[in-house]
Amino acid sequence: MLTEENGTQAPYSSRACIHQLFEIQAQKTPNSMALAFEGRRLTYQELNHKANQLAHYLIEEGVTPDDLVGICIERSPEMVIGILGILKAGAAYVPLDPDYPKSRLEYMVEDAKLGIVLTQACLEGKFEYGACRRFRMDDDASVSILDRHPNSNPHTHEQGLVSSNLAYVIYTSGSTGNPKGVMIEHQGLVNRIEWMRDKYGCDAADVILQKTPFSFDVSVWEFFLPLISGASIVLAKPRGHKDPIYTSELIKNMGVTKVHFVPSMLNAMLSSTKLAACESIRQVFCSGEALQPNTVALFFRQGIKAGLHNLYGPTEASIDVTCWECAETDTQRSSVPIGKPIQNIQLYIVDPQLHLVSPGVEGELLIGGVGLARGYLNRPALTAEKFIVSPFLDDPKSRVYRTGDLCRYMQDGNIEFIGRIDHQVKIRGFRIELGEIESTLLRHPAVKEAVVLSKDLTAGGNSLIAYIVCAEGLMVSDLGEYLASTLPDYMIPPAFVPLPELPLAPNGKVDRKSLLSLELRSVNNPSKKMVDMSFLQREIWQIWQKILGSDGFNVDDDLFEVGGDSITAIQIFTAVNDEFGVNIYVEELFSSPRFSIRWLAELVEKYQISLLGAEAYSALLAEIEGLSEAEVASLLLAAREL
């Protein structure tokens, strides 16, 4: 375990910064396409020149190595230019997701002590910047300023910039009620990106889809793997990553060869039957949450020719630290392995006394090697708690990171992920400290007690449930709105269970197992009765029932208030498109204040009228209303075949 399984030493560009590898590639292939977005294209030379102009401006403004520069920009070429420009100036970029609540963004700006934030005119007023300066990347005055600066590469050595300087700080959920910034250095990032390039191959023939929000560290390799390899980046439109139809069309139209999905989104893509038609894909990467054998089975059952790879790693260790190539035999396992360590990374599974455990025995996973973060921004105590001196090496400077993940060695040396030893969960690939949600709930004056748990409620994977003891008259919708003012959408429980008191175990602690055993119907208010429905509403109601695994809702209930989430919404859109032969994009969801059965039925009706014409549609409905359910099913089957 100490020598063979962790004998991962391999050469890499240990003295280089990640943007220097991009500069080398830009010199090799100046006229090759670096990125494409909604009809816009930039060559390597154009991208490098624009990033250089921004870097010179930032240096002129006083930015130096290890400074932090915020970037709050929608997915666009300006986002990529901004990230590269910040790095070239010697600073680390701090992604400020425009979809985050105002209060969260303001906390991050204050906590990181940002002096300047790159942004866009369309995001003006998104949050208060305080004393922080903002530079709008897309207005005429800013473009004019940048045009006056040189487009040559800044001199890295003259800046005093080295590979141990920071590259980025990404904020993750924190158990104390506020997010915490993870500080990643260039050397760990370079090791991770070069490993991926050498392991899976990447060159000018590759096109990589960048669709992960840049507040999630998977985005980092989506940016830099292509840019150091001569490949091209295709940027998905903002929020386009949530729509399987849009995503599959973009993959096909742009000839994408490498793509990442969190497992729950991969499951949604496979369920839509669109991924098999994306013949350009050569490799599909999964990470962010546990990949289930049933998802692997569905992947291979559809005859997809691409390789499927399961990666694992926390933000604190530069994106990923293990890899596993999936095979059809994985469908016979109880779980999909996460594999073995990547180059220059060491992994140890230990008991509570930090002693190595034998194969087959569960223990906490520790990570060592060049990928480790410097620590948590402004959190020395937490850094000391999580990043400890390695008990397996004589060097007192060597560290390991305590992941809090339960794992075990398999007999062949590969590692199997079991779960967590604390109250941290993964939802849609985002790491969530349940304590942060609980702390926020308890700040509401009407909430007396709160426990948040993760439960497998839907076919889309785990969902959050909040169990609350509260004052009379408090509405669930009030709590949802209250949380939305502070937390990002993926941290807002779609289900709330009001209780007179929380159940306690014999030791006096909250009995969490007892809470999880409560029926979902108690969340969805079983007193609601079905009202008279149209044919479309009845069919859509049945789709909701199947996907949610419950019938405790009516035509006017909002999906997100009866146990649904964004993955559930994607599954419903996919099923409705398949059932009724329409092509509704998930983007339609953003234009509606409520996602109800009534609204969705009206949307389907609008699309069908546009396809058939009003008279033909009315005649078809009149005919359907007189048929039995079996006859309607037969008619729908014939329509889908046509």
C-alpha positions in Angstrom: 0.0 0.0 0.0 2.8 2.4 0.9 5.1 1.7 -2.0 3.4 -0.2 -4.8 0.0 1.3 -4.9 1.4 4.8 -4.2 4.4 4.5 -6.5 2.9 7.2 -8.7 6.0 9.4 -9.3 6.1 10.8 -12.8 7.6 13.8 -14.5 5.5 16.9 -15.1 6.1 20.6 -15.7 6.7 21.2 -12.0 8.1 24.7 -12.5 5.5 26.0 -15.0 2.3 28.0 -14.4 -0.7 26.8 -16.2 -1.0 29.9 -18.4 2.6 29.4 -19.6 1.6 26.0 -21.1 -1.2 27.8 -22.9 1.3 30.4 -24.2 3.5 27.7 -25.6 0.6 26.1 -27.4 -0.5 29.5 -28.7 2.9 30.0 -30.2 2.7 26.5 -31.8 -0.8 26.8 -33.3 -1.6 30.5 -33.5 -4.3 30.2 -36.2 -6.1 27.1 -34.8 -9.5 27.6 -33.2 -9.2 28.0 -29.4 -12.9 28.5 -28.6 -16.3 28.8 -30.1 -19.5 30.3 -28.6 -22.8 31.0 -30.3 -21.3 31.8 -33.7 -18.2 33.6 -32.2 -14.8 32.1 -32.7 -11.3 33.0 -31.4 -8.0 31.5 -32.5 -5.2 30.7 -30.1 -3.4 33.9 -31.1 -6.5 36.1 -30.7 -7.4 34.6 -27.3 -3.8 35.0 -26.1 -3.6 38.6 -27.3 -6.9 39.6 -25.6 -5.8 37.9 -22.4 -2.4 39.6 -22.5 -4.0 43.0 -22.9 -6.2 42.4 -19.8 -3.1 41.1 -17.9 -1.2 44.3 -18.6 -4.1 46.4 -17.5 -4.4 44.4 -14.2 -0.6 44.7 -13.6 -0.9 48.4 -14.3 -3.7 48.5 -11.6 -1.3 47.0 -9.1 -2.1 43.3 -9.2 0.8 41.1 -8.1 1.4 37.4 -7.5 -1.0 35.7 -5.0 -3.4 38.6 -5.2 -7.1 37.5 -5.6 -9.2 38.9 -8.5 -12.9 38.2 -8.7 -14.7 37.3 -11.9 -18.5 37.5 -12.1 -19.2 36.8 -15.8 -21.8 34.6 -17.6 -20.3 31.7 -19.7 -18.8 33.5 -22.7 -15.5 34.2 -24.4 -15.1 37.0 -21.9 -15.1 34.5 -19.1 -12.1 32.6 -20.7 -10.3 35.8 -21.5 -10.9 37.0 -17.9 -9.5 33.8 -16.3 -6.4 33.8 -18.5 -5.8 37.5 -18.0 -6.0 37.2 -14.2 -3.5 34.3 -14.3 -1.1 36.1 -16.6 -1.1 39.1 -14.3 0.1 36.7 -11.6 -3.1 36.7 -9.6 -5.5 33.9 -8.7 -9.1 34.0 -10.0 -12.1 33.8 -7.7 -15.2 32.7 -9.5 -18.4 34.5 -8.4 -21.3 32.6 -10.0 -23.9 35.1 -11.3 -26.6 32.5 -10.2 -25.6 32.8 -6.6 -27.7 34.8 -4.2 -26.7 38.4 -3.6 -25.8 37.9 0.1 -23.5 34.9 -0.8 -21.7 36.9 -3.5 -21.2 39.8 -1.1 -19.8 37.5 1.6 -17.3 36.0 -0.8 -16.1 39.5 -2.0 -15.6 40.5 1.6 -14.1 37.2 2.8 -11.6 37.2 -0.1 -10.8 40.9 0.4 -11.1 41.4 -3.4 -9.7 44.6 -4.7 -11.2 44.3 -8.2 -13.9 42.1 -9.9 -14.2 41.5 -13.6 -17.9 41.6 -14.7 -20.4 42.4 -17.4 -22.8 45.2 -18.0 -25.8 42.8 -17.8 -24.8 41.9 -14.3 -24.8 45.5 -13.0 -26.6 45.6 -9.7 -26.3 41.9 -9.1 -24.7 42.6 -5.7 -22.9 45.3 -3.8 -19.2 45.5 -4.4 -18.4 47.7 -1.4 -14.9 49.2 -1.8 -14.1 46.7 -4.5 -13.5 48.1 -8.0 -15.3 46.5 -11.0 -14.2 46.3 -14.5 -16.9 45.6 -17.1 -15.3 43.4 -19.8 -18.0 44.1 -22.4 -18.6 47.8 -22.5 -17.1 50.2 -25.1 -15.0 52.1 -22.6 -13.4 49.0 -21.2 -12.7 47.5 -24.6 -11.0 50.8 -25.6 -8.9 50.7 -22.4 -7.7 47.2 -23.2 -7.0 48.0 -26.8 -4.4 50.5 -25.6 -2.4 47.9 -23.8 0.3 45.6 -25.4 -0.8 42.1 -26.6 2.6 40.5 -25.7 3.0 37.9 -23.0 3.8 39.4 -19.6 7.3 38.4 -18.3 6.5 35.7 -15.7 10.0 35.7 -14.1 10.1 39.5 -13.9 6.8 39.3 -12.0 8.3 36.9 -9.5 5.6 34.4 -10.4 6.4 30.7 -9.6 4.5 27.4 -9.7 3.8 27.6 -5.9 1.7 30.7 -6.4 -2.1 30.5 -6.3 -4.0 29.8 -9.5 -7.6 30.0 -8.2 -9.7 30.1 -5.1 -13.1 28.2 -5.3 -15.6 28.5 -2.5 -17.3 25.4 -1.3 -20.0 24.8 1.3 -19.0 25.2 4.9 -20.5 23.6 8.0 -20.4 26.9 10.0 -23.0 28.5 7.8 -20.7 30.3 5.4 -18.8 29.0 2.4 -15.0 28.5 2.6 -12.4 29.3 -0.1 -10.1 26.5 -1.2 -6.6 27.8 -2.4 -5.1 25.9 -5.3 -1.6 26.4 -6.6 -0.3 26.2 -10.1 1.8 23.1 -9.5 -1.0 20.9 -8.4 -3.2 22.1 -11.3 -0.4 21.6 -13.9 0.1 18.0 -12.6 -3.6 17.2 -12.9 -4.1 18.7 -16.4 -0.9 17.1 -17.8 -1.9 13.7 -16.3 -5.3 13.9 -18.1 -3.7 14.9 -21.4 -1.2 12.0 -21.2 -3.6 9.5 -19.9 -6.5 10.0 -22.3 -4.8 11.9 -25.1 -5.8 15.3 -26.3 -4.7 17.1 -29.5 -5.9 19.4 -32.3 -8.5 16.8 -33.4 -10.3 17.1 -30.0 -13.3 19.4 -29.2 -14.2 19.7 -25.5 -17.5 21.0 -24.2 -17.2 23.6 -21.5 -20.6 23.5 -19.7 -19.8 23.1 -16.0 -20.4 26.3 -13.9 -17.0 27.8 -13.1 -17.8 27.8 -9.4 -17.3 24.0 -9.7 -13.7 22.8 -10.1 -14.5 20.4 -13.0 -14.7 23.5 -15.1 -11.0 24.0 -14.6 -10.0 21.0 -16.7 -12.7 21.9 -19.2 -10.9 25.2 -19.7 -7.2 24.1 -19.5 -7.0 20.6 -20.9 -7.9 21.8 -24.4 -5.9 25.1 -24.2 -2.6 23.3 -23.4 -3.2 20.6 -26.0 -4.1 22.5 -29.2 -7.7 21.3 -28.9 -10.8 23.5 -29.1 -13.3 24.6 -26.4 -17.0 24.8 -27.2 -18.8 27.0 -24.6 -22.4 26.1 -23.8 -24.7 29.1 -23.4 -25.4 30.2 -19.8 -27.6 27.6 -18.1 -27.6 25.4 -21.2 -25.9 22.6 -19.3 -29.2 21.9 -17.6 -31.0 21.0 -20.9 -30.3 17.5 -22.4 -31.8 18.4 -25.8 -29.7 21.6 -26.2 -26.6 19.8 -24.9 -26.9 16.8 -27.3 -27.6 19.2 -30.2 -24.5 21.2 -29.4 -22.4 18.1 -29.1 -23.6 16.9 -32.5 -23.3 20.3 -34.3 -19.9 21.1 -32.9 -18.4 17.6 -33.1 -17.5 17.4 -29.4 -15.2 14.5 -28.6 -14.8 14.8 -24.8 -17.5 15.7 -22.3 -18.1 15.6 -18.6 -21.4 14.8 -16.7 -22.1 14.5 -13.1 -23.7 11.0 -12.8 -27.2 12.3 -12.2 -27.0 14.5 -15.4 -25.6 11.5 -17.3 -28.6 9.5 -16.2 -30.9 12.2 -17.5 -29.0 12.4 -20.8 -29.2 8.6 -21.2 -32.9 8.6 -20.3 -33.5 11.1 -23.1 -32.0 8.6 -25.6 -30.0 11.6 -27.1 -26.5 10.7 -26.2 -26.2 7.6 -28.4 -26.8 9.8 -31.4 -23.8 12.0 -30.5 -21.4 9.9 -32.6 -18.4 12.3 -32.3 -18.0 11.6 -28.6 -14.9 9.5 -27.8 -14.7 9.9 -24.0 -17.3 10.6 -21.3 -16.0 11.6 -17.9 -18.0 11.3 -14.6 -17.2 12.9 -11.3 -18.8 15.0 -8.5 -21.0 12.2 -7.0 -21.0 8.4 -6.9 -21.5 6.8 -10.3 -24.1 4.0 -9.9 -24.0 0.6 -11.7 -27.4 1.1 -13.1 -26.2 4.3 -14.9 -23.2 2.3 -16.3 -25.6 -0.4 -17.4 -27.8 2.1 -19.2 -24.7 3.6 -20.9 -23.6 0.3 -22.3 -27.1 -0.9 -23.1 -27.5 2.0 -25.5 -24.5 1.0 -27.5 -22.5 4.2 -27.0 -19.1 3.9 -28.6 -17.3 6.3 -26.2 -15.3 5.2 -23.2 -16.8 5.9 -19.8 -14.5 7.0 -17.1 -15.2 7.5 -13.4 -13.0 10.1 -11.7 -12.9 11.1 -8.0 -11.4 14.0 -6.1 -12.2 16.8 -3.7 -11.7 20.5 -4.5 -8.9 20.5 -1.9 -6.8 18.2 -4.1 -6.8 19.9 -7.5 -10.0 18.4 -9.1 -9.4 14.6 -9.3 -7.0 12.1 -7.7 -8.2 8.8 -9.0 -9.5 7.2 -12.2 -11.4 4.1 -13.3 -12.3 3.0 -16.8 -15.8 1.6 -16.7 -16.7 -1.8 -18.3 -19.9 -3.7 -18.7 -18.8 -6.0 -15.8 -19.2 -3.0 -13.5 -23.0 -3.5 -13.8 -22.6 -6.6 -11.7 -20.9 -4.7 -8.9 -22.6 -3.2 -5.9 -20.8 0.1 -6.6 -18.5 1.4 -9.3 -14.8 1.7 -8.1 -13.0 5.0 -8.1 -9.8 3.3 -9.1 -6.2 4.1 -8.2 -4.3 7.3 -7.7 -3.2 9.5 -10.6 0.4 10.6 -11.1 2.2 12.2 -8.1 -0.7 11.6 -5.8 -0.7 9.2 -2.8 -3.8 7.7 -1.1 -4.1 6.1 2.3 -7.2 4.4 3.9 -6.9 4.6 7.7 -8.8 3.8 10.9 -9.6 6.6 13.5 -6.0 6.3 14.9 -4.6 7.0 11.4 -3.3 3.4 11.0 -3.6 1.8 7.6 -6.5 -0.7 7.3 -6.4 -4.0 5.4 -8.1 -4.6 2.0 -11.9 -4.9 2.5 -11.9 -2.8 5.7 -13.6 0.6 5.6 -11.7 3.6 6.6 -11.2 7.3 6.0 -9.4 8.3 2.8 -6.3 10.5 3.1 -4.7 12.3 0.1 -1.1 13.3 -0.2 1.0 14.6 -3.1 1.5 17.7 -5.2 -2.2 18.2 -5.8 -3.0 19.4 -2.3 -4.4 22.8 -1.8 -2.5 25.4 0.2 -5.4 25.4 2.6 -8.6 27.4 3.3 -8.5 31.1 2.8 -8.5 33.0 6.1 -9.2 29.7 8.0 -5.9 28.7 9.7 -7.6 26.5 12.3 -9.7 24.6 9.8 -6.6 24.2 7.5 -4.6 22.7 10.4 -7.5 20.4 11.2 -7.9 19.1 7.6 -4.4 19.3 6.3 -2.2 17.3 8.7 1.4 16.1 8.7 1.7 12.8 6.9 2.0 9.9 9.3 3.6 7.8 6.6 6.6 10.0 5.5 9.6 11.2 7.5 9.4 14.7 6.0 7.7 17.0 8.5 6.7 19.3 5.6 4.7 16.5 3.9 0.9 16.8 4.4 -2.2 14.7 3.8 -5.7 15.9 3.5 -8.4 14.2 5.6 -11.3 13.8 3.1 -14.0 12.6 5.5 -14.8 10.0 2.8 -15.3 6.3 3.7 -13.5 4.0 1.3 -11.9 0.6 1.2 -9.2 -1.2 -0.8 -10.4 -4.0 -3.1 -8.2 -7.1 -3.4 -6.7 -5.8 -6.7 -5.6 -2.5 -5.1 -8.4 -0.4 -6.6 -10.5 1.7 -4.2 -14.2 1.6 -3.6 -16.1 4.7 -2.3 -18.5 3.9 0.5 -19.9 7.3 1.7 -19.2 10.0 4.2 -18.3 9.9 7.9 -19.9 13.3 8.5 -22.9 15.3 7.3 -21.5 16.3 4.0 -23.3 15.2 0.8 -23.1 15.6 -3.0 -26.2 16.8 -4.9 -25.9 17.2 -8.7 -22.1 17.2 -8.2 -22.0 20.0 -5.8 -20.6 19.4 -2.3 -23.0 20.5 0.4 -22.5 20.8 4.1 -25.9 20.0 5.6 -24.9 22.1 8.6 -24.7 25.2 6.5 -28.4 24.8 5.5 -29.4 23.9 9.0 -27.6 27.0 10.4 -29.4 29.2 7.8 -32.8 27.7 8.7 -32.3 28.3 12.4 -31.7 32.0 11.8 -35.3 32.2 10.7 -37.2 33.6 13.7 -40.1 31.0 13.3 -37.9 27.9 13.1 -37.2 26.3 16.4 -35.3 23.2 15.3 -34.1 22.0 11.9 -32.4 18.9 10.5 -31.5 18.5 6.8 -30.9 15.1 5.3 -30.2 13.7 1.8 -32.6 10.9 0.6 -33.0 9.0 -2.7 -36.5 10.4 -3.5 -36.4 10.3 -7.3 -34.9 8.5 -10.3 -32.6 11.5 -10.6 -30.6 10.6 -7.4 -30.5 12.1 -4.0 -32.6 15.1 -2.9 -32.5 17.3 0.2 -35.3 17.2 2.8 -35.6 19.7 5.6 -37.3 18.4 8.8 -38.4 21.4 10.8 -40.1 22.3 14.1 -41.6 25.7 13.7 -44.1 28.2 14.9 -47.7 27.8 13.7 -48.7 29.5 10.4 -45.2 29.3 8.8 -45.5 28.4 5.1 -43.1 26.1 3.4 -42.9 28.6 0.5 -41.7 31.2 3.0 -38.8 29.0 4.0 -37.8 28.4 0.4 -37.8 32.1 -0.3 -35.9 32.7 2.9 -33.1 30.2 2.0 -33.0 31.5 -1.6 -31.9 34.9 -0.3 -28.7 33.3 1.1 -28.0 30.0 -0.5 -27.5 28.9 -4.2 -30.4 26.9 -5.7 -28.7 23.5 -5.3 -28.7 24.0 -1.5 -32.4 24.7 -1.2 -34.3 21.6 -0.1 -37.2 20.9 -2.5 -39.1 19.2 0.4 -39.9 20.4 3.9 -41.5 18.3 6.6 -43.0 20.2 9.5 -43.0 18.1 12.7 -44.3 18.8 16.3 -40.9 17.6 17.5 -37.8 15.9 16.2 -37.4 12.1 17.1 -34.6 11.4 19.5 -32.4 8.3 19.8 -31.7 6.7 23.2 -28.5 8.7 23.5 -30.5 12.0 23.2 -29.3 12.8 19.7 -31.7 13.4 16.8 -32.7 10.0 15.3 -31.8 10.7 11.7 -32.7 7.1 10.6 -36.2 7.6 11.9 -36.5 10.8 10.0 -35.5 9.2 6.7 -38.1 6.5 7.2 -40.9 9.0 7.1 -43.0 8.6 3.9 -42.5 11.1 1.1 -46.3 11.6 1.1 -46.0 13.5 4.4 -43.8 16.0 2.4 -46.2 16.3 -0.4 -49.4 17.0 1.6 -51.7 13.9 1.0 -54.8 16.0 1.8 -54.6 17.5 -1.7 -57.0 15.8 -4.0 -56.9 15.4 -7.8 -59.2 17.8 -9.6 -60.8 17.2 -13.0 -58.0 17.1 -15.5 -57.8 17.3 -19.3 -56.2 14.5 -21.3 -52.9 16.3 -21.4 -52.9 17.0 -17.7 -53.7 13.4 -16.8 -50.9 12.1 -19.0 -48.4 14.6 -17.5 -49.6 13.8 -14.0 -48.7 10.2 -14.6 -45.2 11.2 -15.7 -44.8 13.2 -12.5 -46.0 10.3 -10.4 -43.6 7.9 -12.0 -40.5 10.2 -11.7 -41.3 11.6 -8.2 -42.4 8.2 -6.9 -45.4 9.9 -5.2 -49.0 11.1 -6.0 -49.3 13.8 -3.3 -49.7 16.7 -5.7 -52.3 18.3 -8.0 -52.2 20.3 -11.3 -51.2 23.6 -9.7 -48.5 22.4 -7.4 -45.0 23.6 -8.1 -42.5 20.7 -8.9 -39.9 22.2 -6.6 -42.3 22.3 -3.6 -43.3 18.7 -3.9 -39.9 17.0 -3.8 -38.5 17.8 -7.3 -35.2 19.5 -8.3 -33.5 20.5 -11.5 -32.6 16.9 -12.4 -36.2 15.9 -11.9 -37.3 18.8 -14.1 -34.9 17.6 -16.8 -36.3 14.1 -16.6 -39.9 15.4 -16.8 -39.1 17.5 -19.9 -37.5 14.5 -21.5 -40.4 12.2 -20.8 -42.9 14.8 -22.0 -41.0 15.4 -25.2 -40.9 11.6 -25.8 -44.5 11.0 -24.9 -46.0 13.8 -27.0 -43.6 14.1 -29.9 -42.7 17.7 -29.1 -39.3 19.4 -28.6 -39.6 21.6 -25.5 -36.3 23.0 -24.2 -35.6 23.1 -20.5 -34.9 26.8 -21.1 -38.7 27.3 -21.1 -38.6 26.6 -17.3 -36.7 29.9 -16.7 -39.5 31.9 -18.2 -42.2 30.5 -15.8 -42.7 31.5 -12.2 -44.2 28.0 -11.4 -43.4 24.6 -12.8 -46.8 23.0 -12.5 -48.7 20.3 -14.5 -51.2 22.9 -15.7 -48.3 25.1 -17.1 -46.6 22.2 -18.7 -49.8 21.0 -20.3 -50.4 24.5 -21.8 -46.8 24.5 -23.1 -47.3 21.1 -24.8 -50.6 22.2 -26.2 -48.9 25.3 -27.7 -46.3 23.2 -29.3 -48.7 20.7 -30.7 -50.9 23.5 -32.2 -47.9 24.9 -33.9 -47.1 21.5 -35.4 -50.7 20.4 -36.4 -52.7 23.7 -36.7 -55.5 24.7 -34.3 -58.3 22.9 -36.2 -56.5 19.6 -36.6 -55.4 19.7 -33.0 -59.0 20.4 -31.7 -60.3 17.5 -33.9 -57.6 15.2 -32.5 -58.4 16.0 -28.9 -62.1 15.4 -29.5 -61.3 12.0 -30.9 -58.9 11.1 -28.1 -61.5 12.1 -25.4 -63.8 9.3 -26.7 -61.2 6.6 -26.6 -60.2 4.2 -23.9 -56.8 4.4 -22.2 -55.6 1.4 -24.2 -56.7 3.0 -27.4 -55.0 6.3 -26.5 -51.8 4.4 -25.7 -51.9 2.7 -29.1 -52.5 6.0 -30.8 -49.5 7.6 -29.0 -47.3 4.7 -29.9 -48.3 5.0 -33.6 -47.6 8.8 -33.4 -44.1 8.3 -31.9 -43.3 5.7 -34.7 -44.3 8.3 -37.3 
